[in-house]
Amino acid sequence: MIRKKKWHYILLSLCATILVTGLAWLIIPDCSSASNRVIPVNYPELTDSYQVVVVGGDPEGVAAAVAAARSGMKTLLIDTRPILGGLMTQAG
């Protein structure tokens, strides 16, 4: 009798998880659609020189750029997203 209840709770929690995931999938907009393109902005050419160029604003890219700048190197951080932190920041 106890085992039967245990399996019922496991099955119920699995069904609830699938239901919530399906509803979230319907509500949250699709980020890969063509309407969410990144449009490049025309910046003037960079005339400065840099000792370190970090491409990517994910947490590891930000950490690398901060470490290089703190060590006294002239650093440039490049990212295509409007905010730093990558998916960790955008998902929050």
C-alpha positions as a Markdown table, in Angstrom:
| # | Residue | x | y | z |
|---|---|---|---|---|
| 1 | Met | 0.0 | 0.0 | 0.0 |
| 2 | Ile | 2.8 | 2.4 | 0.9 |
| 3 | Arg | 4.6 | 1.7 | -2.4 |
| 4 | Lys | 1.5 | 2.4 | -4.4 |
| 5 | Lys | 1.1 | 5.9 | -2.8 |
| 6 | Lys | 4.8 | 6.6 | -3.5 |
| 7 | Trp | 4.4 | 5.9 | -7.2 |
| 8 | His | 1.3 | 8.0 | -7.3 |
| 9 | Tyr | 3.2 | 11.0 | -6.0 |
| 10 | Ile | 6.0 | 10.5 | -8.4 |
| 11 | Leu | 3.6 | 10.2 | -11.4 |
| 12 | Leu | 1.7 | 13.2 | -10.2 |
| 13 | Ser | 4.8 | 15.3 | -9.9 |
| 14 | Leu | 6.0 | 14.2 | -13.3 |
| 15 | Cys | 2.7 | 15.1 | -14.9 |
| 16 | Ala | 2.7 | 18.5 | -13.2 |
| 17 | Thr | 6.2 | 19.2 | -14.4 |
| 18 | Ile | 5.3 | 18.3 | -18.0 |
| 19 | Leu | 2.2 | 20.5 | -17.8 |
| 20 | Val | 4.1 | 23.5 | -16.4 |
| 21 | Thr | 6.9 | 23.1 | -19.0 |
| 22 | Gly | 4.3 | 23.0 | -21.8 |
| 23 | Leu | 2.5 | 26.1 | -20.6 |
| 24 | Ala | 5.8 | 28.0 | -20.2 |
| 25 | Trp | 6.8 | 26.9 | -23.7 |
| 26 | Leu | 3.5 | 28.4 | -25.1 |
| 27 | Ile | 3.7 | 31.7 | -23.1 |
| 28 | Ile | 7.4 | 32.5 | -23.4 |
| 29 | Pro | 8.2 | 34.1 | -26.8 |
| 30 | Asp | 10.6 | 32.3 | -29.2 |
| 31 | Cys | 14.0 | 34.0 | -29.1 |
| 32 | Ser | 15.2 | 32.4 | -32.3 |
| 33 | Ser | 12.6 | 34.0 | -34.6 |
| 34 | Ala | 13.6 | 36.3 | -37.4 |
| 35 | Ser | 12.0 | 39.3 | -35.7 |
| 36 | Asn | 14.7 | 39.2 | -32.9 |
| 37 | Arg | 17.7 | 39.8 | -35.1 |
| 38 | Val | 20.6 | 41.9 | -34.0 |
| 39 | Ile | 21.0 | 44.8 | -36.3 |
| 40 | Pro | 24.6 | 46.1 | -36.5 |
| 41 | Val | 25.2 | 49.7 | -35.7 |
| 42 | Asn | 27.6 | 51.7 | -37.8 |
| 43 | Tyr | 30.4 | 52.7 | -35.5 |
| 44 | Pro | 33.4 | 54.6 | -36.6 |
| 45 | Glu | 36.5 | 52.5 | -37.1 |
| 46 | Leu | 38.5 | 51.9 | -34.0 |
| 47 | Thr | 41.7 | 53.8 | -34.2 |
| 48 | Asp | 43.1 | 52.8 | -30.8 |
| 49 | Ser | 45.2 | 49.7 | -30.2 |
| 50 | Tyr | 44.5 | 47.3 | -27.4 |
| 51 | Gln | 46.6 | 44.7 | -25.6 |
| 52 | Val | 43.7 | 42.4 | -24.9 |
| 53 | Val | 40.5 | 42.0 | -26.9 |
| 54 | Val | 37.8 | 39.9 | -25.3 |
| 55 | Val | 34.9 | 38.7 | -27.6 |
| 56 | Gly | 31.8 | 37.7 | -25.7 |
| 57 | Gly | 30.0 | 39.2 | -22.7 |
| 58 | Asp | 29.2 | 35.9 | -21.0 |
| 59 | Pro | 30.4 | 35.7 | -17.4 |
| 60 | Glu | 33.7 | 34.2 | -18.4 |
| 61 | Gly | 34.3 | 37.0 | -20.9 |
| 62 | Val | 33.5 | 39.7 | -18.4 |
| 63 | Ala | 35.8 | 38.0 | -15.9 |
| 64 | Ala | 38.6 | 37.8 | -18.4 |
| 65 | Ala | 38.2 | 41.5 | -19.4 |
| 66 | Val | 38.1 | 42.6 | -15.8 |
| 67 | Ala | 41.2 | 40.6 | -14.9 |
| 68 | Ala | 43.1 | 42.0 | -17.9 |
| 69 | Ala | 42.0 | 45.6 | -17.1 |
| 70 | Arg | 43.0 | 45.2 | -13.4 |
| 71 | Ser | 46.4 | 44.0 | -14.4 |
| 72 | Gly | 47.0 | 47.2 | -16.2 |
| 73 | Met | 46.4 | 46.2 | -19.8 |
| 74 | Lys | 44.4 | 48.2 | -22.3 |
| 75 | Thr | 41.3 | 46.0 | -22.8 |
| 76 | Leu | 38.4 | 46.0 | -25.2 |
| 77 | Leu | 35.3 | 43.9 | -24.5 |
| 78 | Ile | 33.0 | 43.2 | -27.5 |
| 79 | Asp | 29.6 | 41.6 | -27.3 |
| 80 | Thr | 26.6 | 41.4 | -29.6 |
| 81 | Arg | 23.9 | 41.5 | -26.9 |
| 82 | Pro | 22.6 | 44.7 | -25.4 |
| 83 | Ile | 23.5 | 43.6 | -21.8 |
| 84 | Leu | 26.5 | 41.8 | -20.3 |
| 85 | Gly | 26.2 | 38.4 | -18.5 |
| 86 | Gly | 25.0 | 36.3 | -21.4 |
| 87 | Leu | 22.1 | 33.8 | -20.9 |
| 88 | Met | 22.5 | 33.9 | -17.2 |
| 89 | Thr | 21.4 | 37.6 | -17.1 |
| 90 | Gln | 18.9 | 37.4 | -20.0 |
| 91 | Ala | 17.1 | 34.4 | -18.5 |
| 92 | Gly | 16.8 | 36.1 | -15.1 |
